[in-house]
Each structure stands twice: as C-alpha cells, then as structure tokens.
Amino acid sequence: MRITDIFADPFAVEFIDESHSTEEEIRYAIIGATVYGLVFLVFTEIGPDELHFISARLAEKWMVKEYEQNRKRY
C-alpha cells in the first residue's frame, strides 16, 4: 500500500485549503484511510494527471471527527 491509496477511500473528505492557496496555486487537502491509519494529505495539481504532495501526517482529532461524520453519511 502507498499513501496514494488515500484517494481510493470512499469515505475520504477532500477540500480546498483556502488559507494556504494563492492565485497561482490551489492547494487541496484530503483526510482518508491508509495503511498508516487516518492521514491528512495536502497537495497541488501540477498537471492533468500529476500531483505534488506538500505534506502528509497522521490526522488530528478534529480531522478524525470530520472523517467519522462523513462515514456516517453513507
């Protein structure tokens, strides 16, 4: 398994990181399950099929809560 498996998580929560985005670069964040546990990943799109990972870390409490709320919706 790889960190990119986060994108296959059907319960992942993805959103635009507005506080760190600029006019030149939109940053996205995703909270999802990986082999490492729940992970918070920040990335940008640098091409049609290419991503640039900026940061990845284990999810904090508020992130886990967001993820669990999303799971309950399904």
C-alpha positions, 0 to 999 in steps of 0.5 A: 500500500502507498499513501496514494491509496488515500484517494481510493477511500470512499469515505475520504473528505477532500477540500480546498485549503483556502488559507494556504492557496494563492492565485497561482496555486490551489492547494487541496487537502484530503483526510482518508484511510491508509495503511498508516491509519487516518492521514491528512494529505495536502497537495497541488495539481501540477498537471492533468494527471500529476500531483505534488504532495506538500505534506502528509501526517497522521490526522488530528482529532478534529480531522478524525471527527470530520472523517467519522461524520462523513462515514456516517453519511453513507 
